[in-house]
């Protein structure tokens, strides 16, 4: 049963991501609004300080920051799920593969434009989150069927 915990924890992280993004967006927008109040007279916000831009920047930053822990947690789950009769070197190979995936996924997301990245959401979930949820659910199904 304990083998399921990292998969479930990682899935939960991904499922909660839109909520965390909204909380971060509100906090950043509140801070910017407070600093706007310090300005005298009427002024137009620059494009990069518009609420829509801030929401995109924050969504991008939150996803980029959570890629590493979420993928590593899935890697831990896979490593814990390895049957005892498999060679120990397999765990080492899996850790190396997971580490490479983490670096690659993080580099890929960081290379994207935040505005384009934020447009590619489905029901509030990014490609990274949907992929993470899917992989963890596949892991749970495989573990249940092989175990």
C-alpha positions in Angstrom: 0.0 0.0 0.0 2.8 2.4 0.8 4.0 2.2 -2.8 0.8 4.2 -3.8 1.5 7.1 -1.6 4.1 9.0 -3.7 1.9 8.6 -6.8 -1.1 9.9 -4.9 0.8 12.8 -3.4 2.2 13.8 -6.8 -1.3 13.6 -8.4 -2.7 15.7 -5.6 0.0 18.3 -6.1 -1.0 18.6 -9.8 -4.7 18.7 -9.0 -4.2 21.5 -6.5 -2.0 23.5 -8.9 -4.8 25.7 -10.4 -5.8 26.7 -6.8 -2.2 27.6 -5.9 -1.8 29.5 -9.2 -4.9 31.6 -8.4 -3.8 32.3 -4.9 -0.4 33.5 -6.2 -2.0 35.6 -8.9 -4.2 37.4 -6.4 -1.3 38.1 -4.1 0.9 39.5 -6.9 -2.0 41.5 -8.4 -2.8 42.9 -4.9 0.8 44.0 -4.4 0.9 45.7 -7.8 -2.5 47.4 -7.0 -1.1 48.7 -3.7 1.9 50.1 -5.5 -0.3 51.7 -8.1 -2.2 53.6 -5.3 1.1 55.3 -4.4 1.2 57.0 -7.9 -0.4 60.4 -8.1 -2.8 61.3 -10.9 -4.3 59.3 -13.7 -2.0 56.9 -15.5 -2.3 53.9 -17.8 -0.8 50.7 -16.7 2.0 49.4 -19.0 1.1 46.2 -20.8 3.4 44.1 -18.7 1.6 45.2 -15.5 -2.0 44.6 -16.8 -3.9 42.0 -14.8 -4.0 39.6 -17.7 -0.2 39.7 -18.1 0.4 39.2 -14.4 -1.9 36.2 -14.3 0.1 34.6 -17.2 3.5 35.4 -15.6 2.4 33.9 -12.3 0.9 30.7 -13.9 4.1 30.2 -15.8 6.3 30.7 -12.7 4.2 28.4 -10.5 4.3 25.6 -13.1 8.0 26.1 -13.7 8.7 25.9 -10.0 6.6 22.8 -9.3 8.0 20.7 -12.2 11.1 19.5 -10.3 9.4 18.3 -7.1 6.4 16.8 -8.8 8.5 14.8 -11.3 10.9 13.7 -8.6 8.1 12.5 -6.4 6.8 10.4 -9.3 10.4 9.1 -9.7 10.4 8.1 -6.1 7.1 6.3 -6.5 8.5 4.4 -9.5 11.6 3.4 -7.6 9.6 2.3 -4.5 7.3 0.2 -6.8 10.2 -1.8 -8.2 9.7 -5.5 -7.2 12.3 -6.8 -4.8 13.4 -9.5 -7.2 14.6 -7.0 -9.8 18.2 -5.9 -9.8 19.2 -2.9 -7.7 20.9 -1.3 -10.6 17.4 -0.7 -12.1 16.7 1.8 -9.4 19.9 3.6 -10.2 19.0 3.7 -13.9 15.5 5.0 -13.1 16.9 7.7 -10.9 19.1 8.9 -13.7 16.3 8.8 -16.3 14.0 10.7 -13.9 16.7 13.3 -13.3 17.1 13.8 -17.0 13.4 14.1 -17.5 13.3 16.7 -14.7 16.1 18.8 -16.3 14.6 18.5 -19.8 11.0 19.3 -18.7 12.2 22.3 -16.6 14.4 23.6 -19.4 11.5 23.2 -21.9 9.0 25.1 -19.8 11.5 27.8 -19.0 12.2 28.2 -22.8 8.6 29.0 -23.5 7.0 32.4 -23.7 4.8 32.9 -20.6 1.9 34.3 -22.6 1.8 31.4 -25.0 2.3 28.9 -22.2 -0.7 30.3 -20.3 -2.9 30.2 -23.3 -2.5 26.4 -23.5 -4.6 25.5 -20.5 -7.5 23.1 -20.4 -10.0 23.7 -17.6 -7.3 25.5 -15.7 -4.7 22.8 -16.1 -1.5 23.2 -18.1 0.1 20.6 -20.3 2.6 19.9 -17.5 -0.1 19.3 -15.0 -2.2 17.1 -17.3 0.8 15.1 -18.2 1.8 14.7 -14.5 -1.7 13.6 -13.5 -1.9 11.1 -16.4 1.5 9.6 -15.7 0.7 9.2 -12.0 -2.6 7.6 -12.7 -0.9 5.2 -15.2 1.6 4.4 -12.5 -1.2 3.6 -10.0 -3.0 1.4 -12.5 0.3 -0.5 -13.4 1.2 -0.9 -9.8 -2.2 -2.3 -9.0 -2.2 -4.7 -12.0 1.4 -5.9 -11.4 1.3 -6.0 -7.6 
